[in-house]
Amino acid sequence: QVQLVESGGGLVQAGGSLRLSCAASGSIFSINVMAWYRQAPGKQRELVAAITSGGTTNYADSVKGRFTISRDNAKNTVYLQMDSLKPEDTAVYFCNVKITYLGNYWGQGTQVTVSS
């Protein structure tokens, strides 16, 4: 059994910052890729950022230079530092992890609202 617990969402003004966290717990051998996705009302879920176990990162063009993904392998935790937030960043943010031998898991989602 694997659980993902997200935290850090909230309401912030445009130009502000938020930091999301997602901690995985359970019978985890190792985690390959950890990622953040988001889904705005009426839109499809999209990849925001991903990070491999070796630290290689990938970002959506819309967040490059503003968001930073990182992970703490000892804690099985992934972070998303979001700076210079824009109203169009408003969405529910989901963490996603790919766990060796177990497969793909999703967090419950955390709301991020950016006011103009």
N, C-alpha and C positions, 0 to 999 in steps of 0.2 A: 504494500500500500504506500502510495506516494502522495504527499500533500504539498500544495504551493500556497503560501500566504503572502499576499501583497499588501503594501502599505505606502503611504506618502502622497496620495492624491489629494485634491482639494480645489479651492477657488483662489485664483491669483489674478492680479491685473496684468495687462499686456506689458511686456518688458521684464516681468518678474521671473522667478525661478522656482522650481520644485524638484524634489528628488524622490524617485520611486525605488522601492525595494521589493524583492521577491525572494523568499527563502523556501528552499525545498527540504522536505524531511521525509524519513521513511527508509525503506530498504534500498538504498542507492549505492550502486557499485561505483559508477562514475557518470558525469554529465558531459555530453559532447557539446552541443550548442545550446546556449541560453539566449533568449530573444525577447523583445518587446514588440507587440502589435498594438494597433489601435483601431477603434471602430467609431466613427461619427454617425449621428442619426441619419438614416437613409442611405448610408454608404457601406461599401464592403470593407471587411477587415483588411488592414494593410500592415505590412512589415514596417516597423520604425527603425529598429536596429538589432543587430545580432552579434554575438561574440563566441568564438570557438574556445575549446579548452586550452588552446595554445595562445589565446589572446588576440587572434585576428578578428578585426571588427568590420562591419558592413552597415551602412546607413542609407536610409531613404534620402533622395536628393533634397526633399523639402526640409530636412532637419540637419543636414550637414553643416558643421560649424556652430551649431547651437546646442545640440544634444551630445552627451557622452555616455556610452555604455561601458560598464566595468563589471568584474565579477570577483568574488572571493571564493576560491575553490575549497578552502578549508571549511567554510561555512555554508557551502552550496547555495550561495546567494548571488543574485544579479541586481545591479543598480542601473538606474537611468537618471542621469543629471540633466535636467532640462532648463536651459537658460534662454533669455531673450524670447520668452513665450509670446505667441501670437494667438489671436482669437481663433484662427483656423486650426490650432493645435487642440482645441476642445474636442474631447472624445473619451470613451472608456478605453483604458489601457490594460492590456492583458499580457502577462508574462507567459512564456512558452519554453519548455525545456525538453530536450531529447536525451533520454537516459539510456545508457548502455544496457542492453538485454530487456529493457522494460518498455521502451517506446516513448511516445509523445504525450506530454501533459500540459494542461492549461491552468492558469490561475483563475480566480473568480472575477477578476476585473476591478479596476479602481477608476473612479471618475476624476477627470481633470477638466476644469472649466477655466477658461481665460477670458476675462472681461475686457472690453475695449475702453 
